Amino acid sequence: MTDKQKVYKIINILIIILTIITIFLLRFLILFKTSHPTGLDGYYYALQAKSFALTGKLENPDYEAGYYICGIFALIFKNAILGCKIWAALSSTLISVSIFILVKTISRNNKAAFFALVLSVLSPSLTVFEINYINNQTGLMFFFFYAACFFTLVFNFKNLSKKQRILIIILCPVLFILSCMSHLVSTAYCFIFTIIILAQKLSAKKQLVLVCTGIAAFILLFISQIGRFKSVFSLTPVLPVFSNYFRTKLGFSVCLEMTLYFILSYALSIILLIKTRKFNLLLLLPLILFFPFWKLDSLDMGYRMLLNAVPCGICFTIIMLSKSFPQITKIKPLFFSIFCIVLIPLFFLTSKIYNPKKDPPYEYYKQIVQNVHLPKDSLLIAHLGLNHCYTYYMGLKDCLNYYCDYEVPGNEVWRLAYGVNADYLKQFFGEYSDEELDKLIVQIDHNYVLIKEDLWLRYLSYEDDEIVEALQNWYNPHEYRPSFIRKK
């Protein structure tokens, strides 16, 4: 290696280190637009982390690794909200690092890998993950590291030293298990990637047979679960950018990014197929990642699958580009470094993706729950978001966003009812004295009333049907927990 090459190598390493530090600081600062947890499930993550830090177990038993890691950071920093934000920022940063390693491992091209890293930092979708989906993000991070290790194990094992071989052999199963323990999507990605990579050792005919078998299995699964799946598929609009609902709910930048990687993934697969004239299972990845017939009029399965597809699409697109158009990566190192440095200021644009006003009104919820004083072994029923906020701030007291389906000592079951007035409710219970009613029915503020659950149910049985129907909404839980949640 010449002195000039050494200088370029040092410059590239410094740029990578600077980029990683910048990514973490950027991701971390985004989350401090609010003093509360971020996203729709923010306080659920914080509650799980606080419970693990204080008691060594989750408030709501679960296997997903993200909760436990958030709990470890909560224990270290003595603050559950801070612990969740640190892990959200760190795992988001590590996704970019893992994308860099995966692309470098498969393409064997540093420039392609670094450009993939830059694209991951600029990604609005990855910002959405950090804000809302810590477990999903954790799973993707472990998956990308696993994919890099497994690819090395299958295709480059002979070139490794003895220590590297031992490390890879240990890392592959560990990362696979961690991926599966983090989220269902990362579990599916691990199995699909493993099968596709192992299938590379097969002939094209055998790969084709494998594809046909997979399609047949999918059709049988679809037919057997048609009642469950029919609500998530649609023939249009195909591309996210054409969905009015997506553009309104997600913003144009997220929809545009999904659409770009959608189109690029299919286009590059077709180009490589034409160039090589060889069938390869890898070329089916766009069909798996960017399935064209998701229903895009709700934030349901189609939304989550396309969101997960974006970071995978970054890897796939850059790898396909490096294989189909290798001349692109032959740009001089100095010019490439300058180009990447120029892009770094664009990283800060992703902070605009997060608007705390779109989160639940956590500050208001905090004020509400701090005015609720119940016995230690009581159970409060309150709507989603408010229930987690109550348990978080009130010493891990139980709170449920469903009807109570188990016995509570002393029948200490209460409810935060929304949209009613305490003085009006008291009129229905003339058998109690005013002093007793003042303890059983308490006006918290203009929206919420604290009331004993048995009195609430009695009131509903007395009230007019139209009013009851109006009150049985999202703000007033009125259903029992689904059986799959109870079993869990």
C-alpha positions as CSV (number, residue, x, y, z in Angstrom):
1,M,0.0,0.0,0.0
2,T,1.4,3.4,-1.1
3,D,1.6,6.4,1.2
4,K,-1.1,8.1,-0.9
5,Q,-3.4,5.0,-0.4
6,K,-2.7,5.1,3.4
7,V,-3.7,8.7,3.5
8,Y,-7.0,8.0,1.7
9,K,-7.7,5.0,4.0
10,I,-7.1,7.2,7.1
11,I,-9.4,9.9,5.7
12,N,-12.1,7.4,4.9
13,I,-11.9,5.9,8.4
14,L,-12.1,9.4,10.0
15,I,-15.1,10.2,7.8
16,I,-16.9,7.0,8.9
17,I,-16.2,7.7,12.6
18,L,-17.4,11.3,12.2
19,T,-20.5,10.1,10.4
20,I,-21.3,7.6,13.1
21,I,-20.9,10.1,15.9
22,T,-23.0,12.6,13.9
23,I,-25.7,10.0,13.3
24,F,-26.0,9.2,17.0
25,L,-26.1,12.8,18.1
26,L,-28.7,13.7,15.4
27,R,-30.9,10.7,16.3
28,F,-30.5,11.4,20.0
29,L,-31.4,15.1,19.7
30,I,-34.4,14.5,17.6
31,L,-36.0,12.6,20.5
32,F,-35.5,15.6,22.9
33,K,-38.1,17.7,21.1
34,T,-40.2,16.5,24.0
35,S,-39.5,15.6,27.6
36,H,-41.9,12.7,27.3
37,P,-41.4,9.4,25.4
38,T,-42.0,9.6,21.7
39,G,-44.6,8.0,19.5
40,L,-48.0,6.4,20.1
41,D,-46.6,3.7,22.4
42,G,-44.0,5.8,24.0
43,Y,-45.1,5.3,27.6
44,Y,-45.6,1.6,27.1
45,Y,-41.9,1.3,26.3
46,A,-41.0,3.6,29.2
47,L,-43.3,1.6,31.5
48,Q,-41.7,-1.8,30.5
49,A,-38.2,-0.3,30.9
50,K,-39.0,1.2,34.4
51,S,-40.6,-2.1,35.6
52,F,-37.5,-4.1,34.4
53,A,-35.1,-1.6,36.0
54,L,-37.0,-1.6,39.4
55,T,-38.3,-5.2,39.6
56,G,-36.2,-7.2,37.2
57,K,-39.3,-8.2,35.2
58,L,-41.5,-6.5,32.6
59,E,-44.8,-5.0,33.7
60,N,-46.5,-6.8,30.8
61,P,-44.6,-10.1,30.2
62,D,-43.1,-10.3,26.8
63,Y,-40.1,-11.8,25.0
64,E,-39.1,-8.9,22.7
65,A,-35.5,-7.9,23.3
66,G,-36.0,-4.2,22.9
67,Y,-37.9,-3.9,26.2
68,Y,-35.1,-5.5,28.1
69,I,-32.4,-3.5,26.5
70,C,-34.4,-0.3,27.2
71,G,-34.7,-1.6,30.8
72,I,-30.9,-2.0,31.1
73,F,-30.3,1.5,29.9
74,A,-33.0,2.7,32.3
75,L,-31.2,1.0,35.2
76,I,-27.8,2.5,34.1
77,F,-29.1,6.1,33.8
78,K,-31.7,5.9,36.6
79,N,-34.4,7.2,34.2
80,A,-36.7,5.0,32.1
81,I,-37.6,7.7,29.5
82,L,-33.9,8.6,29.0
83,G,-33.0,4.9,28.8
84,C,-35.6,4.3,26.0
85,K,-34.3,7.4,24.1
86,I,-30.7,6.4,24.4
87,W,-31.4,2.9,23.0
88,A,-33.7,4.3,20.3
89,A,-30.9,6.6,19.1
90,L,-28.2,3.9,19.5
91,S,-30.1,1.2,17.7
92,S,-31.0,3.6,14.9
93,T,-27.3,4.4,14.6
94,L,-26.4,0.7,14.7
95,I,-28.8,0.1,11.8
96,S,-26.8,2.4,9.7
97,V,-23.6,0.8,10.8
98,S,-25.0,-2.7,10.1
99,I,-26.2,-1.6,6.6
100,F,-22.7,-0.4,5.9
101,I,-21.2,-3.7,7.0
102,L,-23.8,-5.8,5.1
103,V,-23.3,-3.9,1.8
104,K,-19.5,-4.0,2.2
105,T,-19.6,-7.8,2.9
106,I,-21.8,-8.6,-0.1
107,S,-20.5,-6.0,-2.6
108,R,-16.9,-5.9,-1.4
109,N,-16.9,-2.2,-2.2
110,N,-16.2,0.4,0.4
111,K,-17.7,3.3,-1.6
112,A,-21.0,1.4,-2.2
113,A,-21.1,0.6,1.6
114,F,-20.5,4.1,2.7
115,F,-23.1,5.5,0.3
116,A,-25.6,3.0,1.7
117,L,-24.8,4.3,5.1
118,V,-25.4,7.9,4.0
119,L,-28.7,6.9,2.5
120,S,-29.8,5.2,5.7
121,V,-29.0,8.4,7.7
122,L,-31.0,10.5,5.2
123,S,-33.9,8.0,5.4
124,P,-37.2,9.5,6.7
125,S,-38.5,5.9,7.3
126,L,-35.7,5.1,9.7
127,T,-36.5,8.3,11.6
128,V,-40.1,7.0,11.9
129,F,-38.8,3.7,13.3
130,E,-36.8,5.5,16.0
131,I,-39.8,7.5,17.1
132,N,-42.4,4.8,17.1
133,Y,-41.1,1.3,16.8
134,I,-38.1,0.5,19.0
135,N,-38.6,-3.3,19.0
136,N,-39.0,-3.4,15.3
137,Q,-35.9,-1.2,14.9
138,T,-34.0,-3.5,17.3
139,G,-34.9,-6.5,15.2
140,L,-33.8,-4.9,12.0
141,M,-30.5,-4.0,13.5
142,F,-29.8,-7.6,14.7
143,F,-31.0,-8.9,11.3
144,F,-28.6,-6.8,9.3
145,F,-25.6,-7.9,11.5
146,Y,-26.8,-11.5,11.2
147,A,-27.1,-11.2,7.4
148,A,-23.5,-10.0,7.1
149,C,-22.2,-12.7,9.4
150,F,-24.2,-15.5,7.7
151,F,-23.1,-14.3,4.2
152,T,-19.5,-14.4,5.4
153,L,-20.0,-17.9,6.9
154,V,-21.4,-19.3,3.6
155,F,-19.2,-17.6,1.0
156,N,-16.0,-16.3,2.7
157,F,-15.4,-18.7,5.6
158,K,-12.2,-20.2,4.0
159,N,-10.5,-16.8,3.8
160,L,-11.0,-16.1,7.5
161,S,-8.4,-16.6,10.3
162,K,-9.0,-19.2,13.0
163,K,-10.2,-16.5,15.5
164,Q,-12.5,-14.9,12.9
165,R,-14.0,-18.3,12.1
166,I,-14.7,-18.9,15.8
167,L,-16.2,-15.4,16.1
168,I,-18.5,-15.9,13.1
169,I,-19.6,-19.3,14.2
170,I,-20.6,-17.8,17.6
171,L,-22.2,-14.6,16.2
172,C,-24.4,-16.2,13.6
173,P,-26.7,-18.2,16.0
174,V,-26.6,-15.4,18.7
175,L,-27.7,-12.7,16.2
176,F,-30.3,-15.0,14.7
177,I,-31.8,-15.7,18.1
178,L,-31.7,-12.0,19.0
179,S,-33.4,-11.1,15.7
180,C,-36.2,-13.6,16.4
181,M,-36.6,-12.3,20.0
182,S,-37.0,-8.7,18.8
183,H,-39.8,-8.7,16.3
184,L,-41.8,-11.0,14.0
185,V,-40.7,-9.1,10.8
186,S,-37.0,-9.5,11.6
187,T,-37.8,-13.2,12.4
188,A,-39.3,-13.6,8.9
189,Y,-36.4,-11.7,7.3
190,C,-33.9,-14.0,9.0
191,F,-35.5,-17.2,7.7
192,I,-36.0,-15.8,4.2
193,F,-32.4,-14.6,3.9
194,T,-31.1,-17.8,5.3
195,I,-33.0,-19.9,2.8
196,I,-32.1,-17.6,-0.2
197,I,-28.4,-17.6,0.7
198,L,-28.3,-21.4,1.2
199,A,-30.2,-21.8,-2.1
200,Q,-27.3,-20.1,-3.9
201,K,-25.4,-23.4,-3.6
202,L,-28.2,-25.0,-5.7
203,S,-28.5,-25.1,-9.5
204,A,-30.9,-22.7,-11.2
205,K,-33.4,-25.6,-11.8
206,K,-33.5,-26.5,-8.2
207,Q,-33.9,-22.8,-7.2
208,L,-36.8,-22.6,-9.6
209,V,-38.4,-25.7,-7.9
210,L,-37.9,-24.1,-4.6
211,V,-39.6,-20.9,-5.8
212,C,-42.6,-22.9,-7.1
213,T,-42.9,-24.8,-3.8
214,G,-42.8,-21.5,-1.9
215,I,-45.5,-20.0,-4.1
216,A,-47.7,-23.1,-3.7
217,A,-47.2,-22.9,0.1
218,F,-48.1,-19.2,0.1
219,I,-51.3,-19.8,-1.9
220,L,-52.4,-22.6,0.5
221,L,-51.6,-20.3,3.5
222,F,-53.5,-17.5,1.9
223,I,-56.6,-19.7,1.2
224,S,-56.6,-21.1,4.7
225,Q,-56.3,-17.6,6.3
226,I,-58.4,-15.7,3.7
227,G,-60.6,-14.2,6.4
228,R,-57.6,-12.7,8.1
229,F,-55.7,-11.6,5.0
230,K,-58.4,-10.3,2.7
231,S,-58.6,-7.0,4.5
232,V,-54.9,-6.1,4.0
233,F,-54.7,-6.6,0.2
234,S,-55.9,-4.4,-2.7
235,L,-55.1,-4.1,-6.4
236,T,-54.5,-0.3,-6.1
237,P,-52.8,2.1,-5.6
238,V,-49.7,-0.1,-5.7
239,L,-47.2,2.7,-5.0
240,P,-47.3,4.5,-1.6
241,V,-46.9,7.9,-3.2
242,F,-50.3,7.4,-5.0
243,S,-52.1,6.8,-1.7
244,N,-53.9,10.0,-0.4
245,Y,-54.2,8.4,3.0
246,F,-50.4,7.7,3.2
247,R,-49.4,11.1,2.0
248,T,-51.7,12.7,4.7
249,K,-50.7,10.5,7.6
250,L,-47.0,9.8,6.8
251,G,-46.0,12.9,4.9
252,F,-44.7,13.1,1.4
253,S,-41.1,12.4,2.2
254,V,-41.8,8.9,3.7
255,C,-44.1,8.0,0.8
256,L,-41.6,9.2,-1.8
257,E,-38.8,7.2,-0.2
258,M,-40.9,4.0,-0.1
259,T,-41.9,4.5,-3.7
260,L,-38.3,5.2,-4.9
261,Y,-36.9,2.0,-3.4
262,F,-40.0,0.1,-4.6
263,I,-39.3,1.1,-8.2
264,L,-35.5,0.8,-8.0
265,S,-35.6,-2.6,-6.5
266,Y,-37.8,-4.0,-9.3
267,A,-36.0,-2.1,-12.1
268,L,-32.5,-3.2,-11.0
269,S,-33.6,-6.9,-10.6
270,I,-35.0,-6.8,-14.2
271,I,-31.8,-5.2,-15.5
272,L,-29.5,-7.7,-13.8
273,L,-31.7,-10.6,-15.0
274,I,-31.4,-9.3,-18.6
275,K,-27.6,-8.8,-18.3
276,T,-26.8,-12.2,-16.7
277,R,-29.7,-14.2,-18.3
278,K,-29.6,-16.4,-15.2
279,F,-32.3,-17.0,-12.7
280,N,-31.3,-16.2,-9.1
281,L,-33.5,-16.3,-6.0
282,L,-32.1,-12.9,-4.9
283,L,-34.0,-11.3,-7.8
284,L,-37.3,-12.3,-6.0
285,L,-36.5,-10.1,-3.0
286,P,-38.3,-7.0,-4.4
287,L,-41.5,-9.1,-4.6
288,I,-41.1,-10.1,-0.9
289,L,-40.0,-6.7,0.3
290,F,-42.2,-4.5,-1.8
291,F,-45.3,-6.6,-2.4
292,P,-47.4,-4.5,-4.9
293,F,-50.9,-5.3,-3.6
294,W,-51.0,-4.1,0.0
295,K,-54.0,-2.1,1.1
296,L,-52.7,1.4,1.6
297,D,-55.7,3.2,3.2
298,S,-54.8,2.5,6.8
299,L,-51.6,2.2,8.9
300,D,-52.0,-1.6,9.0
301,M,-49.9,-4.5,7.7
302,G,-49.1,-2.9,4.3
303,Y,-47.7,0.2,6.0
304,R,-45.6,-1.7,8.4
305,M,-44.2,-4.1,5.8
306,L,-43.3,-1.3,3.4
307,L,-41.7,0.7,6.2
308,N,-39.6,-2.4,7.1
309,A,-38.7,-2.8,3.4
310,V,-37.0,0.6,3.1
311,P,-33.8,-0.2,5.0
312,C,-33.6,-3.5,3.2
313,G,-34.3,-1.7,-0.1
314,I,-31.3,0.5,0.6
315,C,-29.0,-2.5,0.9
316,F,-30.6,-4.3,-2.1
317,T,-30.5,-1.2,-4.3
318,I,-26.9,-0.3,-3.7
319,I,-25.7,-4.0,-4.0
320,M,-27.6,-4.3,-7.3
321,L,-26.2,-1.0,-8.6
322,S,-22.7,-2.1,-7.8
323,K,-23.2,-5.4,-9.7
324,S,-25.1,-4.0,-12.6
325,F,-23.1,-0.7,-13.1
326,P,-19.7,-1.3,-11.5
327,Q,-18.3,1.8,-13.2
328,I,-20.3,3.9,-10.8
329,T,-18.0,2.9,-7.9
330,K,-14.9,3.8,-9.8
331,I,-15.1,7.5,-8.9
332,K,-11.8,8.8,-7.4
333,P,-11.7,8.4,-3.6
334,L,-11.1,12.1,-3.0
335,F,-14.1,13.2,-5.0
336,F,-16.2,10.5,-3.4
337,S,-15.1,11.7,0.1
338,I,-15.9,15.3,-0.8
339,F,-19.3,14.2,-2.2
340,C,-20.2,12.4,1.1
341,I,-19.0,15.3,3.3
342,V,-21.3,17.6,1.3
343,L,-24.2,15.3,2.1
344,I,-23.6,15.3,5.8
345,P,-25.5,18.6,6.5
346,L,-28.6,17.1,4.8
347,F,-28.7,14.6,7.8
348,F,-30.2,17.4,9.9
349,L,-33.3,17.6,7.6
350,T,-34.5,14.3,9.1
351,S,-35.3,16.0,12.4
352,K,-38.3,17.7,10.7
353,I,-39.9,14.3,10.3
354,Y,-40.7,14.2,14.0
355,N,-43.5,16.5,15.2
356,P,-44.2,16.0,19.0
357,K,-47.7,17.5,18.4
358,K,-48.7,14.3,16.6
359,D,-47.9,12.3,19.8
360,P,-50.7,11.7,22.3
361,P,-51.1,14.6,24.8
362,Y,-48.7,13.1,27.3
363,E,-48.3,16.2,29.4
364,Y,-52.0,16.4,29.8
365,Y,-52.2,12.7,30.7
366,K,-49.5,13.2,33.3
367,Q,-51.5,16.0,34.9
368,I,-54.6,13.8,35.0
369,V,-53.1,10.8,36.5
370,Q,-51.3,12.8,39.2
371,N,-54.7,13.8,40.5
372,V,-55.8,10.1,40.8
373,H,-55.2,8.7,44.3
374,L,-56.1,5.0,44.7
375,P,-55.1,2.2,47.1
376,K,-52.0,0.2,46.2
377,D,-53.8,-3.0,45.1
378,S,-56.5,-1.2,43.1
379,L,-57.1,-1.5,39.4
380,L,-57.9,1.6,37.2
381,I,-59.6,1.3,33.8
382,A,-58.5,4.0,31.4
383,H,-58.1,4.4,27.7
384,L,-54.9,3.5,25.8
385,G,-52.0,5.8,26.5
386,L,-53.5,7.2,29.6
387,N,-53.4,3.7,31.2
388,H,-49.6,3.4,30.6
389,C,-49.0,6.9,31.8
390,Y,-50.9,6.2,35.0
391,T,-48.9,3.0,35.8
392,Y,-45.6,4.7,35.0
393,Y,-46.1,7.7,37.3
394,M,-48.1,6.1,40.1
395,G,-45.7,3.4,41.4
396,L,-46.6,0.7,38.8
397,K,-50.2,0.5,39.9
398,D,-52.3,-1.7,37.7
399,C,-54.3,0.0,34.9
400,L,-56.2,-1.7,32.1
401,N,-57.7,-0.4,28.8
402,Y,-60.3,-3.2,28.8
403,Y,-63.0,-4.4,31.1
404,C,-61.6,-6.2,34.1
405,D,-61.6,-9.9,33.5
406,Y,-60.1,-11.1,36.9
407,E,-60.8,-10.6,40.6
408,V,-59.3,-7.6,42.4
409,P,-59.0,-7.7,46.2
410,G,-61.7,-5.6,47.9
411,N,-63.3,-5.0,44.5
412,E,-61.1,-1.9,44.2
413,V,-61.8,-1.4,40.5
414,W,-62.1,2.2,39.3
415,R,-62.5,4.0,36.0
416,L,-61.4,7.3,34.4
417,A,-64.6,8.0,32.5
418,Y,-64.5,10.5,29.7
419,G,-67.2,13.0,28.6
420,V,-69.4,12.9,31.7
421,N,-70.0,15.1,34.7
422,A,-69.7,13.9,38.4
423,D,-72.7,15.9,39.7
424,Y,-74.9,14.4,36.9
425,L,-73.7,10.9,37.7
426,K,-74.4,11.3,41.4
427,Q,-78.1,11.7,40.7
428,F,-78.4,8.1,39.8
429,F,-77.3,6.8,43.2
430,G,-79.7,8.2,45.8
431,E,-79.0,5.4,48.3
432,Y,-75.6,6.9,49.0
433,S,-75.0,9.9,51.2
434,D,-73.3,13.0,49.7
435,E,-70.1,12.3,51.6
436,E,-70.0,8.7,50.2
437,L,-70.6,9.9,46.7
438,D,-67.9,12.5,46.9
439,K,-65.5,9.6,47.5
440,L,-66.9,7.3,44.9
441,I,-67.3,9.8,42.1
442,V,-64.7,12.5,41.7
443,Q,-64.5,15.2,39.0
444,I,-60.8,15.2,37.9
445,D,-61.2,18.0,35.2
446,H,-63.7,19.0,32.6
447,N,-63.1,15.8,30.6
448,Y,-62.5,13.0,33.1
449,V,-64.4,11.6,36.1
450,L,-63.0,9.0,38.5
451,I,-65.7,6.6,39.4
452,K,-66.0,3.1,41.0
453,E,-66.4,0.6,38.1
454,D,-69.5,-1.1,39.5
455,L,-71.2,2.3,39.7
456,W,-70.2,3.1,36.1
457,L,-71.8,-0.1,34.9
458,R,-74.9,0.6,36.9
459,Y,-75.1,4.1,35.4
460,L,-74.9,2.7,31.9
461,S,-77.8,0.3,32.6
462,Y,-79.9,3.3,33.7
463,E,-79.0,5.7,30.9
464,D,-80.7,6.1,27.5
465,D,-79.5,3.8,24.8
466,E,-78.4,6.6,22.6
467,I,-76.2,8.2,25.3
468,V,-74.7,4.8,26.2
469,E,-73.8,4.2,22.6
470,A,-72.2,7.6,22.4
471,L,-70.2,7.0,25.6
472,Q,-68.9,3.6,24.5
473,N,-66.0,4.9,22.5
474,W,-62.2,4.6,22.4
475,Y,-62.0,7.0,25.4
476,N,-64.2,4.7,27.5
477,P,-63.0,1.1,27.3
478,H,-66.0,-1.1,26.8
479,E,-64.6,-4.5,25.7
480,Y,-62.8,-7.5,27.2
481,R,-59.3,-8.3,26.2
482,P,-59.0,-10.5,23.1
483,S,-58.3,-14.1,23.9
484,F,-54.8,-14.0,22.3
485,I,-53.7,-11.2,24.7
486,R,-55.1,-13.1,27.7
487,K,-53.2,-16.2,26.7
488,K,-50.0,-14.2,26.2
